[in-house]
């Protein structure tokens, strides 16, 4: 299994727009082949700090997910929404 943790640091005045962009992405990603889990959380200590946690069966599923037009649109818009660059980590488990 592959696990992706993506931290986003969204400007306070862009949170609603960010959420409007990411909500359809979450819904479409959850039904993709190989998606095991896909959730977005916001820090209660740092408003505007969001963490996406994704679980995928394998790298091939991630490669297909990376072609998702909603994901590509979000990535295009992230610089306008963000205070700083996203932090993305990918790890693997034997499960």
C-alpha positions as CSV (number, residue, x, y, z in Angstrom):
1,X,0.0,0.0,0.0
2,X,1.1,3.6,-0.7
3,X,0.3,6.4,1.6
4,X,0.4,10.1,0.5
5,X,0.3,12.9,3.1
6,X,-0.1,16.3,1.5
7,X,-0.1,19.5,3.7
8,X,-1.6,22.6,2.2
9,X,-1.2,26.1,3.8
10,X,-4.2,28.0,2.5
11,X,-4.7,31.8,2.8
12,X,-7.6,32.6,5.0
13,X,-9.4,34.5,2.2
14,X,-9.0,31.5,-0.2
15,X,-10.3,28.7,2.1
16,X,-13.8,28.6,0.6
17,X,-12.4,28.6,-3.0
18,X,-9.9,25.9,-2.1
19,X,-12.7,23.7,-0.5
20,X,-14.9,24.3,-3.6
21,X,-12.1,22.9,-5.8
22,X,-11.0,20.0,-3.6
23,X,-14.5,18.6,-2.6
24,X,-15.2,17.2,-6.1
25,X,-11.7,15.9,-6.3
26,X,-12.2,14.0,-3.1
27,X,-15.5,12.5,-4.3
28,X,-14.0,11.4,-7.7
29,X,-10.8,10.1,-6.1
30,X,-12.7,7.8,-3.7
31,X,-14.2,5.9,-6.6
32,X,-11.0,5.5,-8.6
33,X,-9.6,2.0,-9.0
34,X,-7.0,1.4,-6.3
35,X,-8.1,4.1,-3.9
36,X,-8.4,2.7,-0.4
37,X,-8.9,5.9,1.5
38,X,-8.9,9.6,0.7
39,X,-9.6,12.3,3.4
40,X,-9.0,16.0,4.0
41,X,-8.5,17.4,7.5
42,X,-8.0,21.0,8.8
43,X,-5.9,21.7,11.8
44,X,-7.9,23.3,14.7
45,X,-4.7,24.8,15.9
46,X,-3.7,26.4,12.6
47,X,-6.7,27.5,10.5
48,X,-5.9,27.1,6.8
49,X,-3.5,24.2,7.4
50,X,-5.1,21.2,5.6
51,X,-3.8,17.7,5.4
52,X,-4.9,15.2,2.7
53,X,-4.3,11.6,3.6
54,X,-4.5,9.1,0.8
55,X,-4.2,5.3,0.8
56,X,-3.6,3.6,-2.6
57,X,-3.2,-0.1,-3.5
58,X,0.0,0.6,-5.4
59,X,2.0,3.0,-7.5
60,X,0.0,2.2,-10.6
61,X,-3.1,3.5,-9.0
62,X,-1.4,6.7,-8.0
63,X,-0.1,7.1,-11.5
64,X,-3.6,6.9,-12.9
65,X,-4.9,9.3,-10.1
66,X,-2.3,11.8,-11.2
67,X,-4.1,12.1,-14.5
68,X,-7.4,13.2,-12.8
69,X,-8.4,16.5,-14.3
70,X,-9.7,17.7,-11.0
71,X,-6.3,17.1,-9.4
72,X,-4.5,18.8,-12.2
73,X,-6.8,21.8,-11.9
74,X,-6.2,22.0,-8.1
75,X,-2.5,21.8,-8.6
76,X,-2.7,24.6,-11.1
77,X,-4.6,26.8,-8.6
78,X,-2.6,26.0,-5.5
79,X,-0.1,28.8,-5.9
80,X,-3.0,31.3,-5.8
81,X,-4.5,29.7,-2.7
82,X,-1.4,29.2,-0.7
83,X,0.8,31.0,1.8
84,X,3.6,28.6,1.1
85,X,4.4,25.5,-1.0
86,X,2.5,22.3,-0.2
87,X,4.5,19.5,1.6
88,X,3.9,16.1,0.1
89,X,5.3,12.8,1.3
90,X,4.8,9.3,0.0
91,X,5.5,6.2,1.9
92,X,4.9,2.4,1.5
93,X,3.7,-0.3,3.8
94,X,3.7,-4.1,3.4
95,X,-0.1,-4.3,4.0
